[in-house]
Amino acid sequence: MRLALGFVFAAFVCGCVPSGDDKKPDVGPTNNVDPARGADPLRNAQAAADDPLGESVAKVVYLDQGWSASDSLRFYFTAQGSQIIPYDWFLALEQADSSTPFRDAKNMLRFRYLPQSPGPQNLDGLPVGFVADKGVDRSWLGLTCAACHTTEIHHEGTAYRIDGGPTMGDVGGMLSALIESMQKTHDDAPKFDRFAAKVLGTRDTPSARALLKLQVEESLKTRIGYNTRNFPGYDPAQPAPPPTHYGRLDALGAIVNEVYHHAAKEGAPPTSKPANAPVSYPFLWDTPTQNLVQWVGLENGGPFGILSLARNVGEVIGVFGGLEIPPSPTKFGYSSTVRISALRDIEDWVKTLKPPKWPAAFPPIDTAAAALGKTIYQNRCASCHPLIETGNVAKLDDAKTDRATWDNFFVPRRPSGKLEGAFENVVNVTSFAKIGPQADAPTMVRNAVIGAIVGGWKEPPPDELSLIAFQPRLFKAAAPGGGPPPATYKARPLDGIWATAPYLHNGSVANLDDLLKPAGQRLKSFSVGTRTFDPVRVGFRTDAPGFPKLDVTAPGSSNVGHDGATYGADLTDDDRHRLLEYLKTL
């Protein structure tokens, strides 16, 4: 059976991308930060010496996380199949209200994306996680894993770049501004003239310009559609608002919406649900060794295998990956832009990523207090947060944390579209259950992910990718027809937790000090997007001027839960200090 499956796998290849020209426009890198000032000479990291949000720093340093400079750079700039707009368009695109390039470092810093100098892996000096994703006959602007999983912490004029940390980026704000710039380029004749001249070069003719304008119109429809599905309140008729959603995204909601969108029949009404349960971006160190990943603990990570790949394929589908589900659900495998081999490589690289240690330049840890804090941790915290992954989850009926993220995954069934009649599991020959006219999110995502993997496989699967890895419990959900399992969130190990504020799954608690207090004593609003670190309370500055505030009374943003004696909220001030000092050592 395995030999037969291997043969079938080898018969399918990915690469469904629109056609177009891959000519690079005549524009160069636009990073306006002096490469010699505060730049990391090996990783090409630039210091934000002129941060438009007022958090300029003099230099960037890296903590020892077990990665070399080349490890960091390949993580930053390895494409995964994400396709936003044609890459040559992005290089030529101006900001909506000026002729300054959209990709200018100061503009990208507004959205909290990290500036880089040009280098062999990043010829145009794009921010961390922005890449030229080469398709069949043109390159596309794409996002890599690093766009969402690289961060910086600022302390006394120095930026500490942390690989695998949760980004402060506002992807929705960036995409809204991108659409506004594209629309202005389409509508404003002088702006379009400059854009067309750069994109077309020697092919700049009236007919080529007319075709380019039509292509921009089609791309705008695609980008507006994505934003409308996945960013509640988005209105393309209004000016793009200033960035406000720093460091949070309802990524799971976007994955689900995009799967239903790709499965929709031609002319069918929209099936998207509001992606209104934003969460903090998880940190990546130790991810390959964890039994469960995602905040809701739905997906089984573990040592690299098909389940880890499935988790990453779902992520690409959610962030601009192309997926073609055919009208006939009997087709074995779906064409997609997902880069299977790259995702496998990235998973291998992350295996060697270590959590960051408390920097020597920070105020020193009170070692005597930390020693006492270790005992408190062992007695009060370790049963849920062991230092070695055990796959623990906390029932929401007990933890009382905001449950919107969980509920949004197990939404009422929606029309299954083209997947009606398809097998619930594409290759599990022992299960013949089929998808009905309505289907829940786990069923749809499972089918799409497995279909993309099968459609993109170019070789017989190795041992760890054999049939057993395609079992229906690809996600930790109940069997079909049995209803969802009890609502839970993952309780993960806390190594490196000091570098991952704000806290709780939805980023609703500003710092570790607040997290260890009764919920009623936590801040009801605090600044987001700031990188200025508070080493005493272990989080970011809560009253940073010029930054938006997170309102914990907003839907999906509640900071209640993780409360009471069970969760350490009854600690004395002295014991809370001791526990905080210990958490800094992890």
N, C-alpha and C positions, 0 to 999 in steps of 0.2 A: 504493500500500500504506500509506504513512504517513497519507494522508487517512482511509483506512478505519479504521486503528488509532486515530486521533484521535477519530473518531466513537464508536468502542466505548468508549474511555476516558471520554468525556464522559457515558456512560450510567450510570456507577457512582459512588456517593457512599459515604463512610464515615459512622459514627455509631452503631455498635451498642453501646448502653449500656442497663443495666437502668433501669426506670422508678422514679420516686420523687419525693418532694417536695423542692424546693430552698429551703425556708424556712430562714433563718439563725437559729440559736438565740440566745437573749438572753444572750450572753456577749461580753465585750470582750477586747482584747489583754491578754495575761498576762505580757509581758516585764517581769521584775522588775529590770531594769537601768535606772538613771536615764537617760532619753534625752539629757539635757544633759551627761552625764558621758562624755567620750571618744567621743561619737558623731560619725560623719562626717555633716556637715549636708546634703550633696548626695545621697549614696548610702544614707543611713539605716543605715549600719553601726553596730552597737553594740559598745563595748568590753566584754569579759567581766570586769567589775569584781568579780564574786563567783563566780569559776569553781569549781564543786564539786570539780574535780580539782587545785586549788591553783595554777593558772597565770593568775591575774588580771592584767589589764593596765589602764593608765590611758587609752589612746587607740588609735584605729585610724587608720592612714594608708594611702593607696594609692600605689603606684608608677606611673610613667607607662608605660602599655602601649598607648597610642594610642586608648583608649576614653574617652568622656565619661561623666559620671554616668548619663545616660539609657541609654547603651549597656550599662553594667554592670547596671542595674536590669531592662532588658528581657531580658537574658540570665538573670538570676536568676529571673524570674517569668513566663516564657513557657511555657505548658503545651504538652506534646508528645503527650498522649494516654495518660498513665500514670494508672491508677485503682486506688487502694489500698482505701479505705473511703469512704463518703459524707462529704462535707466537713463537713456540719453535725454529724455524729457526732464527727468529730475535734475540732471546737471544743468540744463538750460532754464529751468523754471525760476521766475522771480517771485519775490514776496508780493502780496496783493497790493500793498500801498507804496511800493517803491520799486526801483530797478535792481535792488540788492538781491543776490541769489537767495533762494529759499534755504539752501543748505549752508548758508553762512553760519559760522560757528556761534555767533551771538544769538542768532535766531533759534538754532537748535538747543542752545542752553536755556532758552525760555521754557522749553518743554522738558528740561533737565536731562537731556542726552549728553553723553560725555565726549568732549572734543579729542580728536586724534590728529597727529601730523600724518602727512602722506608716507607710505612705505610700500614695500613690494606686495603685501597682501591687501593694501588699501590705497591704490594709486591716486585717488581723488581726495584723500583726506576726509572721508566721511566719519561721522561719530561712531562710537562703539556700537556694534550690532546692526549697522546699516551696510548693505552689500549689493554688489552687482551680481544678481542671480541669473546665470546664463541659461537661456532656454534653447530651443531647437534652432531658431534663426534670429534671435535678438536677446539682449539682456534686460532684466527687469530690476527695478529697485525692490529689494526684499529686506526683511528683518531676520536676524539670526537669533539664536537662543540668548546671546549676550545682551541684546537690546533690553531684555526684561530681567536679566539675571547678572547684572554687573552694577556696582554701586560705588559711591564715594562718601566718605565721612570727613568733615573738615574740623580741624582743631588748631587754633593759634597759627593760622596762615598756611597750613599744610593740608593737602588733600590726600587721604589714604584711599587708594583704589582697591576695591575688594572684589575679586573674581567670584562669581557664583552668588553674590549678594543681591538682595531685592532692589530693583531700580526705583528711582524716584520719578521716572519718566511718566508723562501724560500722553499716552498714545492716542486717545480720543481727541485731545486738544490739537495734537500735531496733525492728525488726519483731517480735522475740520479746517485748519488753516491751509493745509495742502489743497483741499477742494476749493476753498475760496480763492487761492492763487491760480488754480487751473481755470476757474470760472472767469476770473478777471482777465487772464491771458486770452481766453476764448473771445471775450466780449470787447476788449480794448484793442483797437487797431495797432497803435504803436507798440504795445506790449507783445501782441501776437507777432508783429513783424520781427521784433528782436528774437523772440522764441523760435520762430520758423527759420530764421537765418542761421541760428546756431544748430538746430536739429537737422536741417536739410543740407546745409553746406553747399557743395557743388551741385546738388540735385534740386536747388531752390528754383522752382518754376511755378507759374500760377496754378497749374493742375496739381502739382505736388502740395502746394499750400492748401488748396481746397480739400484734398484728401486728408491732410494732417488735421485740419479743423474738424472734419467729420470724425476722425479717430479720437480727438480730444473730447468731442461730444459723447461718444460711446463710453470712453473711459470715465467721464464724469458720472454717467448713469450708474456704472458699476460701483464707483467709490461712494456716491450718494446712497445707493442701495445698501451697501455694507454699513455705513454709519447709521442709516435709519433703522436697520434691524438691530444694531448692537449698542447704540448709545442713546438711551432714553432722553427725550427732549431735543434731540438734534433737529435743526430746521435749516435746510440749505438756503432758504430765502433770507435768512438773517446773517449779519456779519459774524464771523467766527468769534466766539467769546474768548477771553483770556484764559490761559490754562488754569484749571482749578482741581483737576482730578489726579493729582500727583500720587504716584506710588500705589495705585489701586486699579483693578480692572476686573470685570466679571468675565473672566476668560472662559470658564465652563459654560456660561450662558451663550457666549459667542460661538463656541464649538457646536453646541446643540443647534443654535439658530442656523449656522452655516450648513450643517448636515441636512436639516429639513429643507433649506433653500435649494441645495443641490439636488435633492430628491423630488422637488415639486414638479408637477406636470405643467406643461406649457399652458399659460393662461389661468392657472389655478390661483385663488386668492392667497395672500401672504399667510404664512403659518408661524411667523416669528412671535416670540414672547419677549416682554421687556427684560433685557439683560441688566437687571437692577439690583444685583447682589454682589457688589464689588468686594474683592479680597486683596490683601497684600500679596505681592509676588513671593512665592516660596524661595528660600535659599536652597542651593543645589548640593553643597557638600554632603556626603553620605547618601545622597539619593539612590545611587545604584544598589546599595546594600539594604534599603528599606523594604519591608514587606508590603507596605501601603504607601501611596503617594496621593497628591492632591489633598486639599484641606478636608474634603469629605471622605477621604479614605476609600475611594471607589476603585482605584486602579492598583493592581499588584505590580510593584516594581521588582524587587529582588535582583539577584545576579542577572547580568545581561541575557535576555532571551526575548521571545516574541512579545511578552507582556510589557517589557520596557519599551520596545519598539512601538507597540500599539499606543502607549501613552504619548509618545512623541509624534506619531503620525496624527493623532487627534489634535494635538497642539497646532501642527502645521495647517490642518484643515481650518482651524479657527482663525489663523492669522494669515489669510490671503493665499492659502494654497488652492490650486485649481483641482477640481474633482469632477469627473464626468460619469454620472450614473446613467446607464443606457435605458432606453424605454422598456426593454425586455429585462426583467429581473433574473432571467435564467443565465445571463452572461456571467462567466466565471472570472471575476476580477474587474476592477474599475481603473480606467486611465486617470492618472493624476500627475501633478507636478512635484509630488513629494519625493525628496531625495533619500531613498532608503539607505544607501551605503553611507551617506553623510551622517544620518541620524545614528546609525550603529557606531560610527567613529566617535561622534560627540559623546555618546553614552560611555564608551571606553575611556575617553579623556577625563570625564567627570569622576571616574573611579579613583583617580589619583589626586583629586582636589581636596585639600584639607581645610578645616575651619580656621579663620583668622584668629590670631592670638592678640590679646590686649597690648597695644603698642607701648614700647618702652618710654616714648615721649609723653604719654598720657600721665595724669596723676597716678602714682604707684598704688597698687592694690594693697589694702590693709591685710597682710597675710595672717595675722593673728585672728582677725575677725572672719576671714575667709575659711580658716580651719574650723571654726565653730559653725560657720554657715554650711560647711559640707555635711556636718551631722544633721542640721536642720533639713537640708536637701534630701538626705537619705531617708529621713523619717517622714517628711511631709510631701515630697515632690516625686521621688524616684519611682513610686508605684505606677504613676502615669507617664513620667518622663525619664525612663531609664537611659543611662549613657550608652547602652548598646541597643540597637533597634529590635523591638519585639512585635511591632505591628499593633500597638495599643491604640484603642479608640475610646473616646469619652461619649457616653450617651447624652444627647442634648437635654433630655428630661432631667439629667443630673447637673450638667455643666451650666445650663440656662443661658448659653451664649446665643447671639443672633442666629436664627436658623434659616434666613432667606437663601443663603447659598445652597443648603441642602434641599430646601423645598423647590427651588428653581430647577434643580436637576430632575426631580421626580414630579414634573408638572403634569397636568392632565394630558391625556393622549392627544396627539395632533394628526392630521391627515398624513399618511405615509407616502403618498404620491407614487412615484415610479417604483418604489420598493414594495408596493402591495403585491403579494404573491411570492416575494423572494424568501428564501430560507433565512430564518433568523440568524443562523450562523453559516457563513458562506461555505466552509469546508468541513464542518463536523458531520461526517456521514452517518453518525449514530443518532442524530437528531434531525427530524424532518419537519419540525414546526415551521410554519410560514407566517410572514408578517401580514396582518390584516389591513383593512382600510384605515384604521387608526392605530398608532403605535406610540409607545413611550420613548423617552429620550435614551435610556440605556440600550434598548433594542436597536434604535436607529444608528446611534453612534457606533455600537459594536459592529453592525453590518458594514457601515461606511469605512471604518478603520480596517477591518479585515479585508474588505474588497480592495482598498487602496494598496495594502501590503501585497496581496496576491497579484494585483495588476502591475505592480512595480518590481516584482522579483525577477532577477535576471539570471539566477543560477539555482541549482538544487539547494534546498535549505540545509544548513549544517545541523548537527545533532540537536542542539538546543532549540532549533526552530522547527522541530518535527510537529506532527499533527497534534500531539498532546497540548501544545501551547495555544491551540486555537479553540480550546473548550469554551462553552457558552459563558462561563464565569470569568470572561475577560475583564469584566468590571465586577466589583463586589456588590452585586445587586441580587435580588431574589430571583428565583426561577420564573419564567414567563407565566403570567396569570396569578402569581402568588402575592403580588403587591410588593411595595418597597420594604427593605429591612428597616429595623429601628433607626431613627435618625442619629447619626454619630458624626463627630469630627475627629480627625487624626490627632493623637497626642505624640509628638515626635521628640527625639532626643534634642537637647538644648545646647549642644556644642556650638560655639560661635554665636549664641543668642544675643550677646551684647551688641553685635553689629547689624541687627536686623529690625530695628524699630521702624514704625510703631507696631504695637502688639495686638494679640488675638488674631484670629484668622482674617478679620476684616479691617485690621489696622486702626481700630477704634480707641486704643489705649496708647497714650503718648510715650510712655517710658515704663521700665520695669518697676520703678518705685511705685507708680500708680497702680500697676497690675497687681501688686501685693497688698493693696489697700481694699477696703470694702468698696463695692461698686459705687455707692453713693458719694464717696469722697474723690472719685476720679474726675479729671477735667471733662467738662461738657463740650468744650471746643478747644482746638489748638491748631497751630500753624502746620501746614503740610507743604512739602516741596523744599523746605530748608534742609541744608546739609550740616548746619552748625551743631556740633555734638555737645551734649551735656554729660560729662563723665561722672557726675555725682548721682543723678537720677537715672542714668543709662538710657538715653534716647536723644532726640533732637530738640533744639530750642522750641519752646511752645508759644512764644510771643514774638516771632520774627517779623519785623515791619516789612510790608510790601508783599507778604505771602497770604494766600487764601487760608481760611479756617475750615477744618472739618467739623461739622455739626453732628454730634453723636445721636441726635434725635431724628435724623433723616432716615428714611427706610433703608434697611440693610446695613446700617451703621451703628447699631446699638452697642454700647460698651458694657452692658450688664453681663453677668455670668462670671465664671471662674472666681467665685465669691464664697465667703463663709470659711469656717475652720478647715473644711476639706481641702481648700485651695490656698491656704496660708494667709487669708485676709484678716485673721485674728492675731497675727504676729505683733509683738511689741515693737516699738521703734528700734530698739537695739537689735532685736532678732531680725527685723527686716533689713537693717544695715548689714548684718552678718551674711544673710542670704544673698543680698545684692553683691557683696564683695566676692562671694564664692561664684556666683554666676558669671562674673567678669573673668574668672580663670578658665572657663570651659571653652 
